[in-house]
Amino acid sequence: MALRPPHSRFGDGVRILGTILIALHLFLSAWLVIQFEGQYTEGQPAPTKIKALVAIDKEQTLIDVEMENSTSFLLYMLFRDYDEPVNASQQNTTQDNSSDDSPISESNDEGETIEWLKYGRNATLFSLVFLCVIECLIVAGIRFKAALRTIALAFAVSCFLVIMPASYVLDLTGFDGDDQEVDEAEENGEDTLADETFVVQTEQGALAHRQSNVEPSLLPTGIRFDLMFSGYDLGLVEPENYSSVRSEPPQENESDADSFVEFQSTLDLTYGKNIPYLSLIPLMWILLPSKPRDSAVTSGEEEE
C-alpha cells in the first residue's frame, strides 16, 4: 500500500489554490519585526531607556518609539553645547573649496544612497510570485519539477530570513557599497551599526575616545545584536579643554570625566509571525502529489 495518496486533478487545484492563498497571506502581513531596547548606563543621560518597535511590510515601515526616565536625557540635551574648533572649521572650508573644483558628476555620485530595503522588498515579492508560477507550471507538465520547487521555496525562505534582515541593517547603517569607507571605519575602530543606534546624533568630532562594539547572536525566530557605544562628549566640556580631552582621557577626579557617556542596547530582527505558513507548502506536496513524469509520458503515448 502506497504511503502517499494517488494523483488527482482535484489535488492539483487544491495545491495551486493553497499556494496562492499562502503567498497572498504573506504578502499582506508583516515581513520583518524589529525590537530595539537601549539604555544609557553611564553619564548624565543615564538611566534613560529607549524602546522602539518597527514593523516592515511590502511597502511601509511602521515605527513606535517610547522613552522612559527621560528627564535626565532632556537635561543632558539642554546643557550640552559643542563649539567646533576654529582649525577644524577652516579645514572643512578648505575641503569644501577643493571639492568645488571636482566635476559635478562626482559630487552627485557621492550623494546617492542605495535603498537596500527597497531591493529586499522587491526580491521578496518576486519570490512569492515565482513560487506560485512554478506550481502552475508543474501542473502543466514542466520538467525538473522537484528541483524547481526546491529552488523556489528556498529562495522565498531566504528572502524572509536572510535578505530582508540584511537589507534593513544595510539601510540602517547607510552602506553605499564603498569598500574603502568600510575599511577606514574598521581601521579607526568604528562600528557603523553601533553608531546608528546611538540615540544622540552628535556632531562630527564631538565624541573623543569613542568605542563601539557589536556582538551578534541567533534567536529562535531571527538574530540579535548586542550593541555598545561610549565616548567623552565634548558638548559637556569647556572649549578650551577640547584638545586635552582629545589627547588623553580625563582622570576620574577631573571635572571633564563627567562628560563620559555610555549607551548599551539590543536590536532584535525577527521574521513576521505569519512566515511559518511557508512550511505548509511542502506539506501539500506530500499530501497532494503532482502527476508523475512517467504517467504523463504514458498517457501521451496512448493518445497517439
Secondary structure as UniProt FT lines:
FT   HELIX           9..28
FT   STRAND          32..42
FT   TURN            44..47
FT   STRAND          49..56
FT   STRAND          61..68
FT   HELIX           71..79
FT   HELIX           86..100
FT   HELIX           104..111
FT   HELIX           116..139
FT   TURN            140..141
FT   HELIX           145..158
FT   HELIX           159..163
FT   HELIX           164..173
FT   HELIX           179..187
FT   TURN            188..189
FT   HELIX           192..197
FT   TURN            204..205
FT   STRAND          207..219
FT   TURN            220..221
FT   STRAND          222..233
FT   HELIX           234..236
FT   HELIX           239..241
FT   HELIX           242..247
FT   TURN            252..253
FT   HELIX           255..259
FT   STRAND          260..271
FT   TURN            273..274
FT   HELIX           275..279
FT   HELIX           280..287
FT   HELIX           293..303
//
